[in-house]
Amino acid sequence: MATREEPPSERYSDVVDRLEEVVKKLEGGQLSLEDSLEEFEKGIQLVKRGEALLQQAERRVQELLEHKGGDRTVPLEPVRGAPSKPAPAASDDDDIPF
């Protein structure tokens, strides 16, 4: 049985660049109705992908902030089978107010 490969990581800036290309094509006014609809659909998919990448980055920032600045690294891509939110780390300095 063949395994399905994960697509390579995509950078947010690459998604934005591709979306800008779609917008230029649509604004150019040289596409047929069918081609315009196809490009519009591509644009919608790129917007969804960009939003997903932003949500991943937001979760990563939140994890880093919740970890109280420790020396823990957080991967940008979620790890399969891992809980979506890590348990708070035990700390001896819980009584420090800052």
Residue pairs with C-beta under 8 A, 6 or more apart in sequence:
9 76
9 77
10 49
10 53
11 53
12 50
12 53
12 54
12 57
15 46
15 49
15 50
15 53
16 50
18 46
19 43
19 46
19 47
19 50
22 39
22 40
22 42
22 43
22 46
23 43
25 31
25 39
26 36
26 39
26 40
26 43
31 39
56 76
56 77
56 78
57 76
59 78
59 84
60 74
60 75
60 76
63 74
63 85
63 86
64 72
64 74
66 86
66 88
67 74
67 86
67 89
68 89
68 91
70 89
72 89
78 84
